[in-house]
Amino acid sequence: MNPFDPTLLRQLAATHGTPLWVYDAATIRARIAELRAFDTIRYAQKANSNLHLLRLMREAGVVVDAVSLGEIERALAAGYRPSREGRSEIVFTADVLDRATLAKVVAEGIPVNAGSIDMLHQLGTASPGHRVWLRINPGFGHGHSNKTNTGGEHSKHGIWHADLPAALDALRKHRLQLIGLHMHIGSGVDYHHLQQVCDAMVEMVARIGQPIEAISAGGGLSIPYRAGEPRIDTAHYHALWDAARRRIAQAQGRPLQLEIEPGRFLVAEAGVLLAEVRATKSMGSRFFALVDAGFNDLARPALYGSHHGIELLAADASPRAPRPTVVAGPLCESGDVFTQGEGGVVLSRELPEARVGDLLVFHDAGAYGASMSSNYNSRPLTAEVLVDGDAARLIRRRQSIGELLALEALQQTQS
Ligand code: LLP
């Protein structure tokens, strides 16, 4: 699905330059609406933590997950409070508590979703009585690639299911208050694993031996990156989790809340990366279009072999025959190719013949795009624009090279 009008994208590129991230507020709101059956939608902001998107989420009644001190500060800056009207607006989810983050969650009273027993001891020592979730690794996982599989014995995430008694001992020792259990076994949904994880949740809660307030289904809801891929059936997804919730409520004789923690689902389809073709060349039988965005901007193809739809917006009306094209970036590294499969195999994509000055639109780039960008090759972070109805606002200006260099200025020291 493409929420963007080519004329608008051309205008935005002319106004703000390229590369440029462009997001559509209406698409985000539509995805939020699809998940309203859940009691709580907790946005995994690692997917895209721009403050203005966080504010949009907050206005739509979505709470937030944070995985670092920086993400906690972003949530606070966007107006989230650790707890408001009895619900935790910010939860810190991680497998380690670095010292600065520990001090922050204690000072602000931010509930912690603990992925290791060491976290429970460190938190409990600093803040007896703190509110916690337990993130459980049920012993299996799945993901769109091995790097996004977050369950099973090869994953570093969560408290191993058989270690639940030790986690409960740590809670008792420090009088930590248990909010509930959380499971996130990977990104990308398959219904077989979903039923398995729902069953594992019911079984783990039964082992706790005390009522809990909530369960969290984690994130991982997929989106169709390729044309023709099916969309996830959110009603079915909710129904499976709701059935688990009802089984738990019946067993503990008390109702409980059902949370979901999506990142990608809320923002991926709402964002594109715009880049300009700056050179074309043929290498033997291959035709290359080289653009001004690289894997420092959009890392997913280079990192996971991920597929993003690519659309060409021609700079002129001249006829363009279709041509298999390798789309690559400006970085001084051979892996800087957007059309690649898993393992780095270079692929061609059939596009109208690209010419210098054309724009390429990388679709479904709103999640894990800007948030995974880097300064590799000393390239500044790219600007971001949010389109909301008729208004297009610059929600992050382009970083300047001066800002990059300033970080390395030597401090004046007093002798
Ligand atoms: N909750 C937890 C505890 C997570 O670790 C994650 C993602 C999410 C929720 C959100 O998952 P989502 O709904 O977005 O699939 N960079 C990779 C994805 C890494 C996901 C890490 N954890 C990518 O570009 O596909």
Boltz pocket constraint, residues with backbone or C-beta under 6 A from the ligand:
constraints:
  - pocket:
      binder: B
      contacts: [[A, 44], [A, 47], [A, 93], [A, 147], [A, 148], [A, 150], [A, 184], [A, 186], [A, 187], [A, 188], [A, 218], [A, 219], [A, 220], [A, 221], [A, 261], [A, 262], [A, 263], [A, 264], [A, 265], [A, 300], [A, 367], [A, 368]]
      max_distance: 6.0
